[in-house]
Amino acid sequence: MSQPKLINNQSWWATISAVLWAFLGVRRKSDFEDDIGKLTPLQIAIVGAIGGVLFVVLLMLVVQWVVASA
């Protein structure tokens, strides 16, 4: 039975960087092609889901702060 390959921290930081740039909608084609070769779809999905949840929570906190100060 083979053991799952451990993903190093550098790979996670590369995934976070790629997803953040994707959220902004700007990414060089060469960087995108590098990401395709290095990152797994599971990494991208996990970081994207966490980033999406954090974005929604941040928006909710900002709206709550604005409404409370009005």
Chimera marker file (.cmm) of the C-alpha trace (Angstrom):
<marker_set name="trace">
<marker id="1" x="0.000" y="0.000" z="0.000" r="1" g="1" b="0" radius="0.5"/>
<marker id="2" x="1.451" y="3.370" z="-0.980" r="1" g="1" b="0" radius="0.5"/>
<marker id="3" x="1.463" y="6.268" z="1.407" r="1" g="1" b="0" radius="0.5"/>
<marker id="4" x="-0.010" y="9.608" z="0.325" r="1" g="1" b="0" radius="0.5"/>
<marker id="5" x="2.540" y="12.158" z="-0.827" r="1" g="1" b="0" radius="0.5"/>
<marker id="6" x="3.050" y="14.907" z="1.732" r="1" g="1" b="0" radius="0.5"/>
<marker id="7" x="2.723" y="18.419" z="0.368" r="1" g="1" b="0" radius="0.5"/>
<marker id="8" x="5.426" y="20.805" z="1.537" r="1" g="1" b="0" radius="0.5"/>
<marker id="9" x="4.791" y="24.301" z="2.889" r="1" g="1" b="0" radius="0.5"/>
<marker id="10" x="6.241" y="25.964" z="-0.190" r="1" g="1" b="0" radius="0.5"/>
<marker id="11" x="3.636" y="24.238" z="-2.318" r="1" g="1" b="0" radius="0.5"/>
<marker id="12" x="0.849" y="25.487" z="-0.049" r="1" g="1" b="0" radius="0.5"/>
<marker id="13" x="2.173" y="29.046" z="-0.255" r="1" g="1" b="0" radius="0.5"/>
<marker id="14" x="2.287" y="28.756" z="-4.041" r="1" g="1" b="0" radius="0.5"/>
<marker id="15" x="-1.333" y="27.557" z="-3.975" r="1" g="1" b="0" radius="0.5"/>
<marker id="16" x="-2.416" y="30.436" z="-1.748" r="1" g="1" b="0" radius="0.5"/>
<marker id="17" x="-0.645" y="32.902" z="-4.021" r="1" g="1" b="0" radius="0.5"/>
<marker id="18" x="-2.261" y="31.431" z="-7.139" r="1" g="1" b="0" radius="0.5"/>
<marker id="19" x="-5.746" y="31.498" z="-5.615" r="1" g="1" b="0" radius="0.5"/>
<marker id="20" x="-5.384" y="35.073" z="-4.346" r="1" g="1" b="0" radius="0.5"/>
<marker id="21" x="-4.293" y="36.244" z="-7.796" r="1" g="1" b="0" radius="0.5"/>
<marker id="22" x="-7.226" y="34.331" z="-9.271" r="1" g="1" b="0" radius="0.5"/>
<marker id="23" x="-9.615" y="36.101" z="-6.886" r="1" g="1" b="0" radius="0.5"/>
<marker id="24" x="-8.279" y="39.397" z="-8.208" r="1" g="1" b="0" radius="0.5"/>
<marker id="25" x="-8.560" y="38.145" z="-11.767" r="1" g="1" b="0" radius="0.5"/>
<marker id="26" x="-4.987" y="38.902" z="-12.773" r="1" g="1" b="0" radius="0.5"/>
<marker id="27" x="-2.396" y="36.262" z="-13.571" r="1" g="1" b="0" radius="0.5"/>
<marker id="28" x="0.295" y="36.003" z="-16.218" r="1" g="1" b="0" radius="0.5"/>
<marker id="29" x="-0.157" y="33.129" z="-18.626" r="1" g="1" b="0" radius="0.5"/>
<marker id="30" x="3.321" y="31.786" z="-17.877" r="1" g="1" b="0" radius="0.5"/>
<marker id="31" x="2.578" y="31.759" z="-14.130" r="1" g="1" b="0" radius="0.5"/>
<marker id="32" x="-0.744" y="30.044" z="-14.780" r="1" g="1" b="0" radius="0.5"/>
<marker id="33" x="0.981" y="27.335" z="-16.811" r="1" g="1" b="0" radius="0.5"/>
<marker id="34" x="3.553" y="26.845" z="-14.055" r="1" g="1" b="0" radius="0.5"/>
<marker id="35" x="0.739" y="26.474" z="-11.507" r="1" g="1" b="0" radius="0.5"/>
<marker id="36" x="-0.966" y="23.834" z="-13.624" r="1" g="1" b="0" radius="0.5"/>
<marker id="37" x="2.188" y="21.735" z="-13.520" r="1" g="1" b="0" radius="0.5"/>
<marker id="38" x="2.909" y="22.163" z="-9.803" r="1" g="1" b="0" radius="0.5"/>
<marker id="39" x="-0.456" y="22.369" z="-8.027" r="1" g="1" b="0" radius="0.5"/>
<marker id="40" x="-3.093" y="19.710" z="-7.605" r="1" g="1" b="0" radius="0.5"/>
<marker id="41" x="-6.805" y="20.374" z="-8.083" r="1" g="1" b="0" radius="0.5"/>
<marker id="42" x="-7.408" y="19.318" z="-4.475" r="1" g="1" b="0" radius="0.5"/>
<marker id="43" x="-5.001" y="21.982" z="-3.197" r="1" g="1" b="0" radius="0.5"/>
<marker id="44" x="-6.675" y="24.643" z="-5.302" r="1" g="1" b="0" radius="0.5"/>
<marker id="45" x="-10.163" y="23.575" z="-4.203" r="1" g="1" b="0" radius="0.5"/>
<marker id="46" x="-9.250" y="23.583" z="-0.506" r="1" g="1" b="0" radius="0.5"/>
<marker id="47" x="-7.528" y="26.975" z="-0.593" r="1" g="1" b="0" radius="0.5"/>
<marker id="48" x="-10.290" y="28.427" z="-2.792" r="1" g="1" b="0" radius="0.5"/>
<marker id="49" x="-13.019" y="27.246" z="-0.423" r="1" g="1" b="0" radius="0.5"/>
<marker id="50" x="-11.196" y="28.630" z="2.615" r="1" g="1" b="0" radius="0.5"/>
<marker id="51" x="-10.578" y="31.915" z="0.791" r="1" g="1" b="0" radius="0.5"/>
<marker id="52" x="-14.229" y="32.158" z="-0.213" r="1" g="1" b="0" radius="0.5"/>
<marker id="53" x="-15.410" y="31.579" z="3.355" r="1" g="1" b="0" radius="0.5"/>
<marker id="54" x="-12.956" y="34.158" z="4.694" r="1" g="1" b="0" radius="0.5"/>
<marker id="55" x="-14.132" y="36.675" z="2.093" r="1" g="1" b="0" radius="0.5"/>
<marker id="56" x="-17.795" y="36.195" z="3.041" r="1" g="1" b="0" radius="0.5"/>
<marker id="57" x="-17.021" y="36.450" z="6.767" r="1" g="1" b="0" radius="0.5"/>
<marker id="58" x="-15.031" y="39.631" z="6.145" r="1" g="1" b="0" radius="0.5"/>
<marker id="59" x="-17.928" y="41.145" z="4.190" r="1" g="1" b="0" radius="0.5"/>
<marker id="60" x="-20.365" y="40.234" z="6.961" r="1" g="1" b="0" radius="0.5"/>
<marker id="61" x="-18.130" y="41.867" z="9.574" r="1" g="1" b="0" radius="0.5"/>
<marker id="62" x="-17.782" y="45.045" z="7.509" r="1" g="1" b="0" radius="0.5"/>
<marker id="63" x="-21.546" y="45.281" z="6.987" r="1" g="1" b="0" radius="0.5"/>
<marker id="64" x="-22.162" y="44.659" z="10.693" r="1" g="1" b="0" radius="0.5"/>
<marker id="65" x="-19.656" y="47.374" z="11.596" r="1" g="1" b="0" radius="0.5"/>
<marker id="66" x="-21.203" y="49.883" z="9.142" r="1" g="1" b="0" radius="0.5"/>
<marker id="67" x="-24.758" y="49.180" z="10.325" r="1" g="1" b="0" radius="0.5"/>
<marker id="68" x="-23.742" y="49.409" z="13.992" r="1" g="1" b="0" radius="0.5"/>
<marker id="69" x="-22.038" y="52.777" z="13.475" r="1" g="1" b="0" radius="0.5"/>
<marker id="70" x="-25.013" y="54.264" z="11.603" r="1" g="1" b="0" radius="0.5"/>
<link id1="1" id2="2" r="1" g="1" b="0" radius="0.2"/>
<link id1="2" id2="3" r="1" g="1" b="0" radius="0.2"/>
<link id1="3" id2="4" r="1" g="1" b="0" radius="0.2"/>
<link id1="4" id2="5" r="1" g="1" b="0" radius="0.2"/>
<link id1="5" id2="6" r="1" g="1" b="0" radius="0.2"/>
<link id1="6" id2="7" r="1" g="1" b="0" radius="0.2"/>
<link id1="7" id2="8" r="1" g="1" b="0" radius="0.2"/>
<link id1="8" id2="9" r="1" g="1" b="0" radius="0.2"/>
<link id1="9" id2="10" r="1" g="1" b="0" radius="0.2"/>
<link id1="10" id2="11" r="1" g="1" b="0" radius="0.2"/>
<link id1="11" id2="12" r="1" g="1" b="0" radius="0.2"/>
<link id1="12" id2="13" r="1" g="1" b="0" radius="0.2"/>
<link id1="13" id2="14" r="1" g="1" b="0" radius="0.2"/>
<link id1="14" id2="15" r="1" g="1" b="0" radius="0.2"/>
<link id1="15" id2="16" r="1" g="1" b="0" radius="0.2"/>
<link id1="16" id2="17" r="1" g="1" b="0" radius="0.2"/>
<link id1="17" id2="18" r="1" g="1" b="0" radius="0.2"/>
<link id1="18" id2="19" r="1" g="1" b="0" radius="0.2"/>
<link id1="19" id2="20" r="1" g="1" b="0" radius="0.2"/>
<link id1="20" id2="21" r="1" g="1" b="0" radius="0.2"/>
<link id1="21" id2="22" r="1" g="1" b="0" radius="0.2"/>
<link id1="22" id2="23" r="1" g="1" b="0" radius="0.2"/>
<link id1="23" id2="24" r="1" g="1" b="0" radius="0.2"/>
<link id1="24" id2="25" r="1" g="1" b="0" radius="0.2"/>
<link id1="25" id2="26" r="1" g="1" b="0" radius="0.2"/>
<link id1="26" id2="27" r="1" g="1" b="0" radius="0.2"/>
<link id1="27" id2="28" r="1" g="1" b="0" radius="0.2"/>
<link id1="28" id2="29" r="1" g="1" b="0" radius="0.2"/>
<link id1="29" id2="30" r="1" g="1" b="0" radius="0.2"/>
<link id1="30" id2="31" r="1" g="1" b="0" radius="0.2"/>
<link id1="31" id2="32" r="1" g="1" b="0" radius="0.2"/>
<link id1="32" id2="33" r="1" g="1" b="0" radius="0.2"/>
<link id1="33" id2="34" r="1" g="1" b="0" radius="0.2"/>
<link id1="34" id2="35" r="1" g="1" b="0" radius="0.2"/>
<link id1="35" id2="36" r="1" g="1" b="0" radius="0.2"/>
<link id1="36" id2="37" r="1" g="1" b="0" radius="0.2"/>
<link id1="37" id2="38" r="1" g="1" b="0" radius="0.2"/>
<link id1="38" id2="39" r="1" g="1" b="0" radius="0.2"/>
<link id1="39" id2="40" r="1" g="1" b="0" radius="0.2"/>
<link id1="40" id2="41" r="1" g="1" b="0" radius="0.2"/>
<link id1="41" id2="42" r="1" g="1" b="0" radius="0.2"/>
<link id1="42" id2="43" r="1" g="1" b="0" radius="0.2"/>
<link id1="43" id2="44" r="1" g="1" b="0" radius="0.2"/>
<link id1="44" id2="45" r="1" g="1" b="0" radius="0.2"/>
<link id1="45" id2="46" r="1" g="1" b="0" radius="0.2"/>
<link id1="46" id2="47" r="1" g="1" b="0" radius="0.2"/>
<link id1="47" id2="48" r="1" g="1" b="0" radius="0.2"/>
<link id1="48" id2="49" r="1" g="1" b="0" radius="0.2"/>
<link id1="49" id2="50" r="1" g="1" b="0" radius="0.2"/>
<link id1="50" id2="51" r="1" g="1" b="0" radius="0.2"/>
<link id1="51" id2="52" r="1" g="1" b="0" radius="0.2"/>
<link id1="52" id2="53" r="1" g="1" b="0" radius="0.2"/>
<link id1="53" id2="54" r="1" g="1" b="0" radius="0.2"/>
<link id1="54" id2="55" r="1" g="1" b="0" radius="0.2"/>
<link id1="55" id2="56" r="1" g="1" b="0" radius="0.2"/>
<link id1="56" id2="57" r="1" g="1" b="0" radius="0.2"/>
<link id1="57" id2="58" r="1" g="1" b="0" radius="0.2"/>
<link id1="58" id2="59" r="1" g="1" b="0" radius="0.2"/>
<link id1="59" id2="60" r="1" g="1" b="0" radius="0.2"/>
<link id1="60" id2="61" r="1" g="1" b="0" radius="0.2"/>
<link id1="61" id2="62" r="1" g="1" b="0" radius="0.2"/>
<link id1="62" id2="63" r="1" g="1" b="0" radius="0.2"/>
<link id1="63" id2="64" r="1" g="1" b="0" radius="0.2"/>
<link id1="64" id2="65" r="1" g="1" b="0" radius="0.2"/>
<link id1="65" id2="66" r="1" g="1" b="0" radius="0.2"/>
<link id1="66" id2="67" r="1" g="1" b="0" radius="0.2"/>
<link id1="67" id2="68" r="1" g="1" b="0" radius="0.2"/>
<link id1="68" id2="69" r="1" g="1" b="0" radius="0.2"/>
<link id1="69" id2="70" r="1" g="1" b="0" radius="0.2"/>
</marker_set>
